[in-house]
Amino acid sequence: MLKKSTLVLFLALASFVSNAQQGWFKQKINAKVTVGFPLEPKKVNENSYVVKDADENIYVLTSLDMLAVTKMSLEEFNSGIVTQQFADEFLSGLAPSMPAYTFKDIKITKIKDQVVYQIEGRDDKNQATIYFNIFFIDGFSYSVTCMHKDGKPTRTRDLFLTNIYISK
C-alpha cells in the first residue's frame, strides 16, 4: 500500500527557512500550505507545480492525500511516519519510479515542527542530483523537490527546499 502511494506521488512529479525570499513567488497549495518558488511555477496537474530556472534547476511541488492512498487513519499514519521502517518502505516505493537515480538512505527529521523525509538521489550519467524534502501535514505529503545539475549554484536550491509556509 505504501509503495503504491509513493509511486502515485512520484508519477505526479514525473508528469510535469520560513523567511520569504524577496521576489519569490508564493504558490498557495491549499488553505493550510503555501510554497515559495524562485519564479512563478506552472500547474502541471491537480497536485503538482513546476518551474525551471535560468541555471536549468527544476523546482517541483507535488501533494498527495496519503490517507486516501494508504487507507490508514490519521493516527496510524502519524505514528508510522516517524519510524525508520515506514520511511524505508516509502523510499522502496520511490526508487523504482526513478531508475536513473541511486538513492542515499532516507533521513527523518523535523522542519517547522513537521515530520520531513529528506531524500537525495544521484544520476551519474546525467550529472544531476535530486533533492526531496517531503513534509507530512494532516495526512498529506508535500514533496518539495529540486533537480540540480552539477556545477550550478546551490543557494536557490537550498532555500527552496525549506520554503514552505504552514498555517495553523
C-alpha positions as a Markdown table, in Angstrom:
| # | Residue | x | y | z |
|---|---|---|---|---|
| 1 | Met | 0.0 | 0.0 | 0.0 |
| 2 | Leu | 2.8 | 2.4 | 0.9 |
| 3 | Lys | 4.7 | 1.6 | -2.3 |
| 4 | Lys | 1.6 | 2.4 | -4.3 |
| 5 | Ser | 1.2 | 5.7 | -2.6 |
| 6 | Thr | 4.8 | 6.7 | -3.2 |
| 7 | Leu | 4.6 | 5.6 | -6.8 |
| 8 | Val | 1.4 | 7.8 | -7.3 |
| 9 | Leu | 3.2 | 10.7 | -5.6 |
| 10 | Phe | 6.2 | 10.5 | -7.9 |
| 11 | Leu | 4.3 | 9.7 | -11.1 |
| 12 | Ala | 2.6 | 13.0 | -10.5 |
| 13 | Leu | 6.1 | 14.5 | -10.1 |
| 14 | Ala | 7.3 | 13.0 | -13.4 |
| 15 | Ser | 4.3 | 14.4 | -15.2 |
| 16 | Phe | 5.1 | 17.5 | -15.1 |
| 17 | Val | 13.7 | 28.9 | 6.1 |
| 18 | Ser | 10.5 | 30.3 | 6.8 |
| 19 | Asn | 11.5 | 33.7 | 5.5 |
| 20 | Ala | 10.2 | 34.6 | 2.1 |
| 21 | Gln | 12.9 | 35.5 | -0.4 |
| 22 | Gln | 12.5 | 38.8 | -2.0 |
| 23 | Gly | 11.0 | 38.4 | -5.4 |
| 24 | Trp | 10.0 | 34.8 | -4.9 |
| 25 | Phe | 6.5 | 33.6 | -6.0 |
| 26 | Lys | 4.3 | 32.3 | -3.2 |
| 27 | Gln | 2.2 | 29.5 | -4.6 |
| 28 | Lys | -0.9 | 28.7 | -2.4 |
| 29 | Ile | -1.4 | 24.9 | -2.5 |
| 30 | Asn | -4.4 | 24.8 | -0.2 |
| 31 | Ala | -5.8 | 26.7 | 2.8 |
| 32 | Lys | -3.0 | 25.5 | 5.0 |
| 33 | Val | 0.1 | 25.2 | 2.8 |
| 34 | Thr | 2.0 | 27.8 | 0.6 |
| 35 | Val | 5.3 | 27.1 | -1.0 |
| 36 | Gly | 7.8 | 29.8 | -2.2 |
| 37 | Phe | 9.3 | 29.3 | -5.7 |
| 38 | Pro | 12.1 | 31.3 | -7.2 |
| 39 | Leu | 9.9 | 32.0 | -10.2 |
| 40 | Glu | 6.2 | 31.6 | -10.8 |
| 41 | Pro | 5.5 | 27.9 | -11.3 |
| 42 | Lys | 3.3 | 26.2 | -13.8 |
| 43 | Lys | 0.5 | 24.0 | -12.6 |
| 44 | Val | 1.0 | 20.7 | -14.4 |
| 45 | Asn | -1.9 | 18.8 | -12.8 |
| 46 | Glu | -4.2 | 18.9 | -9.8 |
| 47 | Asn | -1.3 | 18.1 | -7.5 |
| 48 | Ser | 1.9 | 19.4 | -9.0 |
| 49 | Tyr | 3.6 | 22.7 | -9.8 |
| 50 | Val | 6.9 | 23.0 | -11.6 |
| 51 | Val | 9.4 | 25.7 | -12.7 |
| 52 | Lys | 12.8 | 25.7 | -14.4 |
| 53 | Asp | 15.3 | 28.5 | -13.7 |
| 54 | Ala | 18.0 | 30.1 | -15.8 |
| 55 | Asp | 20.5 | 27.6 | -14.4 |
| 56 | Glu | 18.4 | 24.7 | -15.5 |
| 57 | Asn | 17.5 | 23.7 | -12.0 |
| 58 | Ile | 14.0 | 22.3 | -11.8 |
| 59 | Tyr | 11.8 | 23.0 | -8.8 |
| 60 | Val | 8.7 | 20.9 | -8.1 |
| 61 | Leu | 5.9 | 20.7 | -5.5 |
| 62 | Thr | 3.7 | 17.6 | -5.5 |
| 63 | Ser | 1.0 | 17.0 | -2.9 |
| 64 | Leu | -0.8 | 13.8 | -2.2 |
| 65 | Asp | -3.6 | 12.7 | 0.2 |
| 66 | Met | -1.7 | 9.8 | 1.8 |
| 67 | Leu | -4.7 | 8.7 | 3.9 |
| 68 | Ala | -6.8 | 8.1 | 0.8 |
| 69 | Val | -3.9 | 6.1 | -0.8 |
| 70 | Thr | -2.8 | 4.1 | 2.2 |
| 71 | Lys | -6.3 | 3.7 | 3.8 |
| 72 | Met | -4.8 | 4.5 | 7.2 |
| 73 | Ser | -6.3 | 6.6 | 9.8 |
| 74 | Leu | -4.6 | 9.9 | 10.6 |
| 75 | Glu | -3.4 | 8.5 | 14.0 |
| 76 | Glu | -2.0 | 5.3 | 12.3 |
| 77 | Phe | -0.3 | 7.4 | 9.6 |
| 78 | Asn | 1.2 | 9.9 | 12.1 |
| 79 | Ser | 2.6 | 7.2 | 14.3 |
| 80 | Gly | 4.0 | 5.4 | 11.2 |
| 81 | Ile | 5.8 | 8.2 | 9.5 |
| 82 | Val | 8.2 | 8.7 | 12.4 |
| 83 | Thr | 9.5 | 5.2 | 12.1 |
| 84 | Gln | 12.5 | 4.1 | 10.0 |
| 85 | Gln | 10.6 | 1.1 | 8.7 |
| 86 | Phe | 7.9 | 3.3 | 7.3 |
| 87 | Ala | 10.4 | 5.7 | 5.8 |
| 88 | Asp | 12.4 | 2.8 | 4.2 |
| 89 | Glu | 9.2 | 1.4 | 2.7 |
| 90 | Phe | 8.4 | 4.9 | 1.4 |
| 91 | Leu | 11.8 | 5.0 | -0.3 |
| 92 | Ser | 11.5 | 1.5 | -1.7 |
| 93 | Gly | 8.3 | 2.7 | -3.4 |
| 94 | Leu | 10.0 | 5.8 | -4.8 |
| 95 | Ala | 13.2 | 4.2 | -6.2 |
| 96 | Pro | 11.7 | 2.0 | -8.9 |
| 97 | Ser | 9.9 | 5.0 | -10.4 |
| 98 | Met | 13.2 | 6.8 | -10.9 |
| 99 | Pro | 15.6 | 4.1 | -12.1 |
| 100 | Ala | 18.3 | 6.5 | -13.3 |
| 101 | Tyr | 18.9 | 7.6 | -9.7 |
| 102 | Thr | 20.8 | 5.9 | -6.9 |
| 103 | Phe | 19.4 | 7.0 | -3.6 |
| 104 | Lys | 21.1 | 7.5 | -0.3 |
| 105 | Asp | 19.5 | 6.4 | 2.9 |
| 106 | Ile | 16.4 | 8.4 | 3.8 |
| 107 | Lys | 16.6 | 10.7 | 6.8 |
| 108 | Ile | 13.7 | 11.5 | 9.1 |
| 109 | Thr | 13.8 | 15.0 | 10.5 |
| 110 | Lys | 11.6 | 17.9 | 11.6 |
| 111 | Ile | 11.4 | 21.2 | 9.8 |
| 112 | Lys | 8.9 | 23.8 | 11.1 |
| 113 | Asp | 7.6 | 21.3 | 13.6 |
| 114 | Gln | 6.6 | 18.9 | 10.8 |
| 115 | Val | 7.9 | 15.4 | 10.1 |
| 116 | Val | 10.1 | 15.5 | 7.0 |
| 117 | Tyr | 11.7 | 12.9 | 4.9 |
| 118 | Gln | 15.0 | 14.1 | 3.3 |
| 119 | Ile | 16.0 | 12.1 | 0.3 |
| 120 | Glu | 18.9 | 12.6 | -2.1 |
| 121 | Gly | 19.4 | 10.7 | -5.3 |
| 122 | Arg | 22.2 | 10.8 | -7.8 |
| 123 | Asp | 22.1 | 10.3 | -11.6 |
| 124 | Asp | 25.8 | 10.0 | -12.6 |
| 125 | Lys | 25.0 | 9.6 | -16.3 |
| 126 | Asn | 23.3 | 13.0 | -16.5 |
| 127 | Gln | 25.5 | 14.5 | -13.8 |
| 128 | Ala | 22.5 | 15.5 | -11.7 |
| 129 | Thr | 21.2 | 15.2 | -8.2 |
| 130 | Ile | 17.6 | 15.2 | -7.0 |
| 131 | Tyr | 16.8 | 16.5 | -3.5 |
| 132 | Phe | 13.4 | 15.9 | -1.8 |
| 133 | Asn | 12.1 | 17.4 | 1.4 |
| 134 | Ile | 8.8 | 15.6 | 1.9 |
| 135 | Phe | 6.6 | 17.2 | 4.5 |
| 136 | Phe | 3.8 | 15.3 | 6.2 |
| 137 | Ile | 0.9 | 17.5 | 7.3 |
| 138 | Asp | -2.5 | 16.3 | 8.4 |
| 139 | Gly | -2.2 | 13.1 | 6.3 |
| 140 | Phe | -1.0 | 14.8 | 3.2 |
| 141 | Ser | 2.5 | 14.6 | 1.8 |
| 142 | Tyr | 4.1 | 17.7 | 0.2 |
| 143 | Ser | 7.1 | 16.9 | -1.8 |
| 144 | Val | 9.4 | 19.9 | -2.2 |
| 145 | Thr | 11.8 | 18.8 | -4.8 |
| 146 | Cys | 14.8 | 20.2 | -6.7 |
| 147 | Met | 16.6 | 18.6 | -9.6 |
| 148 | His | 20.1 | 20.1 | -9.7 |
| 149 | Lys | 22.8 | 19.8 | -12.4 |
| 150 | Asp | 26.4 | 19.6 | -11.3 |
| 151 | Gly | 28.3 | 22.8 | -11.3 |
| 152 | Lys | 25.2 | 25.0 | -10.9 |
| 153 | Pro | 24.7 | 27.4 | -8.0 |
| 154 | Thr | 23.1 | 25.8 | -4.9 |
| 155 | Arg | 21.8 | 28.8 | -3.0 |
| 156 | Thr | 18.4 | 28.8 | -4.6 |
| 157 | Arg | 18.0 | 25.0 | -4.2 |
| 158 | Asp | 18.8 | 25.2 | -0.5 |
| 159 | Leu | 16.3 | 28.0 | 0.1 |
| 160 | Phe | 13.6 | 26.3 | -1.9 |
| 161 | Leu | 13.7 | 23.0 | 0.0 |
| 162 | Thr | 12.6 | 24.7 | 3.2 |
| 163 | Asn | 10.4 | 27.5 | 1.7 |
| 164 | Ile | 7.1 | 26.1 | 2.9 |
| 165 | Tyr | 4.6 | 28.1 | 4.9 |
| 166 | Ile | 2.1 | 26.3 | 7.1 |
| 167 | Ser | -1.0 | 27.9 | 8.6 |
| 168 | Lys | -2.4 | 26.7 | 11.9 |
